[in-house]
Amino acid sequence: MLLSLFISAALLASSQTAEAACPKYVDAANEAATNLQSQFFVNGAYGSQSVWIGAVDTVYLLQLYSLAGNSTYSGVINTVFNGQQDYLTNGQSYDDVQWVAIAYLQAGQQDEAKKYYDIASTAVDSTYCGGGLFWSGKRNYKNAITNELYMASSGYMYDVLKDQQYLDNLNNTWTWLRASKMRGDNGLFNDGLTNDGNCDNDNGTQWTYNQGTVLVGLGYLFKYTGDEQAVQDAWAIMDATINDLTLNGGLRESCETATQNTCNADQQSFKGITMYYMAWFLNITQRDNGSKYSDFIKSQADKVLTLAVGSKPGWYTNLWCAANAGGAQSTGSSQGSALGALVAAGQQNC
């Protein structure tokens, strides 16, 4: 009874219930999920991973229910953050708590989601760089991911609760972020702003997930305000991602090559997030530029299935852009990232 309650709640909370459209990717996603859990989910938690990566993995696993009817993982949300509550409540990590809020919302646990959303809201500030959220309790740095997540979590909260404050928070954050100097000349978001008082672009790394996470807020803006510019902005970001963050057609972080990987566990998680939310945007808006972005999503899943295969089928490395020449690593983060890409592709027409 409890299991079915969580499943139905998750479906009610999800505004983009996905129907499996391409079975080969869905089958691969199910296998990747099985391996992720068998190796890295120990005693009810991802003890060796950052708490935010566990939240992202949980989102992917919960999506497998609406995608494939796979209810195996519906209870993960109840244990995945065991031992992390003090850090989440008092750690002042305003990006981490938002990943957790999103995971709880997808599982239909609104009270838990609101608790962590409200913690993130304490980072909202208008005195430093004119708006936006601080990244941490040091309150001296404003970055892309924390603000993009506030757009996303605000959109999710409004979608479920229909409280105007959440839509206002989404609008206000995007207005500030869009006007900030956080985007480079190539149209991609850098890591953040300088903390020297000038609030200039810090010329930090243009991580893939900074281009994917922002799509959530833009999707909700289009859904609830009809803002056509939100679609155009999203397309421009996706175009820039395809143009500048791929190698040999495969998505790539700047810290990885065929011969060497210096990406840490967090960074190995980023590409799957980008693909998951690109598919999410197409689903919620029902807008694609022809089939350009859907085709790109499927092409990335194909890269995973051909280039990123680890020691045996169903296990995946971080390297999507080239055959391994020493730079591939098989980790919990690379496995979760591959799962995100496969779940995204599973929602596309073959």
C-alpha positions in Angstrom: 0.0 0.0 0.0 2.8 2.4 0.9 4.6 1.7 -2.3 1.6 2.4 -4.5 1.0 5.7 -2.5 4.5 6.9 -3.4 4.1 5.9 -7.0 0.8 7.7 -7.4 2.1 10.8 -5.6 5.1 10.9 -7.8 2.9 10.8 -10.9 0.7 13.6 -9.6 3.8 15.7 -8.8 5.3 15.2 -12.3 4.0 17.7 -14.8 5.8 16.0 -17.7 4.8 12.3 -17.4 6.7 10.7 -20.2 5.6 7.8 -22.3 8.2 5.4 -23.6 8.8 6.2 -27.2 12.0 4.4 -28.0 12.3 1.0 -26.4 16.0 0.5 -27.1 17.0 3.4 -24.9 14.4 2.5 -22.3 15.8 -1.0 -22.1 19.3 0.3 -21.8 18.2 2.8 -19.1 16.6 0.0 -17.0 19.9 -2.0 -17.2 22.0 1.1 -16.3 19.7 1.7 -13.4 20.0 -1.9 -12.1 23.8 -1.6 -12.3 23.9 1.8 -10.6 21.9 0.5 -7.7 23.7 -2.8 -7.3 27.1 -1.2 -7.1 26.6 2.2 -5.6 23.4 2.2 -3.5 24.5 0.7 -0.2 22.4 0.5 2.9 19.8 2.8 1.4 22.0 5.6 0.4 24.8 6.6 -2.1 27.3 6.8 0.7 30.3 7.4 -1.6 28.6 10.2 -3.6 27.9 13.8 -2.9 24.4 14.2 -1.6 23.3 16.3 -4.6 24.4 13.5 -7.0 22.2 11.1 -5.1 19.3 13.5 -5.5 19.9 13.6 -9.3 20.1 9.9 -9.5 16.8 9.6 -7.6 15.1 11.9 -10.1 16.3 9.6 -13.0 15.1 6.5 -11.2 11.7 8.0 -10.4 11.3 9.0 -14.0 11.7 5.4 -15.0 8.2 4.7 -13.5 6.4 7.1 -15.9 8.8 6.1 -18.7 8.8 2.4 -18.4 6.4 1.4 -15.6 9.4 0.4 -13.5 8.4 0.9 -9.9 11.5 -0.8 -8.5 13.0 2.4 -7.3 10.0 4.3 -5.9 11.2 3.8 -2.3 14.7 5.2 -2.9 13.6 8.7 -1.9 12.8 7.5 1.6 16.4 6.5 2.4 18.7 8.2 0.0 19.4 11.2 2.2 19.9 9.2 5.4 22.8 10.7 7.4 22.7 13.9 5.4 20.0 15.8 7.1 22.2 18.0 9.3 24.4 19.0 6.4 21.4 19.8 4.3 19.7 21.8 7.0 22.7 23.6 8.4 25.4 23.4 5.7 24.3 26.5 3.7 24.9 24.7 0.5 22.2 26.4 -1.5 22.6 24.4 -4.7 22.6 21.0 -3.0 19.4 21.7 -1.1 17.6 22.5 -4.3 18.5 19.3 -6.0 17.1 17.6 -2.9 13.9 19.7 -3.1 13.4 18.7 -6.8 13.9 15.0 -6.0 11.3 15.2 -3.2 8.8 17.1 -5.4 9.1 14.4 -8.1 8.3 11.8 -5.4 5.3 13.8 -4.3 6.7 14.7 -0.9 5.8 18.4 -0.9 6.5 19.2 2.7 10.1 17.9 2.4 10.5 19.8 -0.8 9.3 23.0 0.7 11.6 22.7 3.7 14.7 22.6 1.5 13.3 25.2 -1.0 12.9 27.6 1.9 16.5 27.0 3.0 17.6 28.0 -0.5 15.4 31.1 -0.4 17.5 32.4 2.5 20.3 32.9 -0.1 18.2 35.4 -2.1 19.9 38.8 -1.9 19.6 42.1 -3.7 22.5 44.1 -2.2 25.3 42.1 -3.9 25.5 42.2 -7.7 21.9 43.5 -7.7 20.0 40.3 -7.1 20.2 36.5 -7.4 21.2 33.9 -4.8 24.5 33.3 -3.0 26.2 30.0 -3.6 27.1 29.3 0.0 26.9 30.7 3.6 30.0 32.7 2.9 27.7 35.0 0.9 30.5 36.3 -1.3 29.9 34.5 -4.6 27.0 34.3 -7.0 27.1 31.5 -9.6 25.0 30.1 -12.4 23.9 26.7 -11.0 22.5 28.1 -7.8 20.4 30.6 -9.6 19.4 28.3 -12.4 18.3 25.8 -9.8 16.2 28.5 -8.1 14.4 29.0 -11.4 13.9 25.3 -11.6 12.8 24.6 -8.1 10.5 27.7 -8.2 8.9 26.4 -11.4 8.5 22.9 -9.9 6.9 24.4 -6.7 4.5 26.6 -8.7 3.6 23.6 -11.0 2.5 21.6 -7.9 1.2 24.3 -5.5 0.1 27.1 -7.8 1.2 29.7 -5.3 2.1 32.9 -7.1 5.1 33.6 -5.0 6.9 30.7 -6.8 6.2 32.0 -10.2 7.3 35.5 -9.1 10.6 34.0 -7.8 11.2 32.3 -11.1 10.5 35.4 -13.1 12.7 37.6 -10.8 15.6 35.2 -10.9 15.6 34.8 -14.7 15.3 38.6 -15.1 18.4 39.1 -13.0 20.3 36.1 -14.4 19.6 37.1 -18.0 20.8 40.7 -17.3 23.9 39.6 -15.4 27.3 39.2 -17.0 27.3 35.4 -16.5 27.0 34.4 -20.1 30.0 34.4 -22.3 30.2 35.8 -25.9 29.4 32.3 -27.2 26.0 32.3 -25.4 27.0 29.8 -22.7 26.8 30.4 -19.0 30.1 30.6 -17.2 30.5 29.3 -13.7 29.7 32.6 -12.0 30.6 36.2 -11.3 33.7 37.8 -9.9 33.6 38.4 -6.2 35.6 41.6 -6.3 32.6 43.8 -6.2 32.5 44.4 -9.9 30.3 41.4 -10.6 31.9 40.6 -14.0 31.9 37.3 -15.8 34.5 35.3 -13.9 35.6 33.5 -17.1 35.1 30.2 -15.2 34.4 26.9 -16.9 31.3 26.7 -19.1 30.1 23.4 -17.6 27.5 21.4 -19.6 25.0 21.3 -16.7 24.8 25.1 -16.5 23.3 25.0 -20.0 20.9 22.2 -19.2 19.5 23.2 -15.8 18.4 26.7 -16.9 16.1 25.0 -19.4 13.7 24.0 -16.6 12.9 27.5 -15.6 12.6 28.6 -19.2 10.2 25.7 -19.8 8.0 26.7 -16.9 8.1 30.4 -18.0 6.7 29.3 -21.4 4.1 27.0 -19.9 2.7 29.5 -17.4 3.2 32.9 -19.0 3.3 32.0 -22.7 6.6 33.8 -23.0 7.9 33.0 -26.5 11.2 34.6 -25.7 11.8 31.8 -23.2 11.7 29.3 -26.0 14.0 31.4 -28.2 16.4 31.8 -25.3 16.4 28.0 -24.6 17.0 27.2 -28.3 20.0 29.7 -28.3 21.5 28.0 -25.3 21.0 24.5 -26.7 22.5 25.6 -30.0 25.6 27.0 -28.2 25.9 23.8 -26.3 25.9 21.7 -29.5 28.3 24.1 -31.2 30.8 24.6 -28.4 30.6 21.8 -25.9 30.9 18.8 -28.1 33.8 17.0 -29.7 33.2 14.6 -32.6 29.5 15.1 -32.0 29.7 13.9 -28.4 29.1 16.1 -25.4 32.3 16.8 -23.4 33.5 18.6 -20.4 36.7 20.6 -20.7 38.3 18.4 -18.1 38.1 15.2 -20.1 39.8 13.9 -23.3 40.3 10.5 -24.8 43.6 10.2 -23.1 43.1 11.9 -19.8 40.4 12.7 -17.3 40.7 15.3 -14.6 37.0 15.7 -14.0 36.0 15.0 -10.4 32.9 13.1 -9.4 30.6 16.1 -9.6 31.8 17.1 -13.0 31.3 13.5 -14.3 27.6 13.9 -13.5 27.0 17.0 -15.5 26.4 15.7 -19.0 23.5 13.5 -18.0 21.8 16.4 -16.4 22.1 18.4 -19.6 20.5 15.7 -21.6 17.7 15.0 -19.1 16.6 18.6 -19.0 16.9 19.1 -22.7 14.4 16.3 -23.1 12.4 17.8 -20.2 12.2 21.1 -22.0 11.0 19.5 -25.3 8.4 17.6 -23.4 6.9 20.4 -21.3 6.9 23.0 -24.2 6.2 20.6 -27.1 8.6 22.8 -29.0 11.5 21.7 -31.1 13.3 23.3 -34.0 12.2 20.7 -36.4 13.7 17.6 -34.7 17.1 19.2 -34.1 17.2 18.8 -30.3 15.4 15.5 -30.1 17.9 14.2 -32.7 20.8 15.5 -30.6 19.5 13.8 -27.5 19.3 10.5 -29.3 22.8 11.0 -30.7 24.2 11.4 -27.2 22.5 8.2 -26.0 24.1 6.5 -29.0 27.5 7.9 -28.1 27.0 6.5 -24.6 26.0 3.1 -25.9 28.9 2.8 -28.3 31.8 4.9 -26.9 31.2 5.0 -23.1 30.7 1.2 -22.5 32.8 0.1 -19.6 34.2 -3.2 -18.7 30.9 -4.9 -19.8 27.6 -4.0 -21.3 25.4 -1.9 -19.1 28.3 -0.2 -17.3 29.3 3.2 -18.6 32.3 5.6 -18.4 32.4 9.4 -18.5 33.8 9.5 -22.1 31.1 10.1 -24.7 33.1 11.9 -27.4 35.8 9.4 -28.4 37.1 5.9 -28.1 38.9 5.3 -24.8 42.6 5.9 -25.0 43.2 6.0 -21.3 40.9 8.9 -20.3 37.7 7.0 -19.5 36.7 6.2 -15.9 33.8 4.1 -14.7 32.3 5.6 -11.5 29.0 6.0 -9.8 28.9 9.5 -11.4 29.6 8.3 -14.9 26.9 5.5 -14.5 24.3 8.0 -13.3 25.2 10.4 -16.0 24.7 7.7 -18.7 21.4 6.9 -17.0 20.2 10.5 -17.4 21.1 10.4 -21.1 19.3 7.1 -21.7 16.2 8.3 -19.8 16.2 11.4 -22.0 16.5 9.5 -25.2 13.8 7.0 -24.2 11.3 9.8 -24.3 12.1 10.6 -28.0 10.5 9.0 -31.1 12.9 6.4 -32.6 
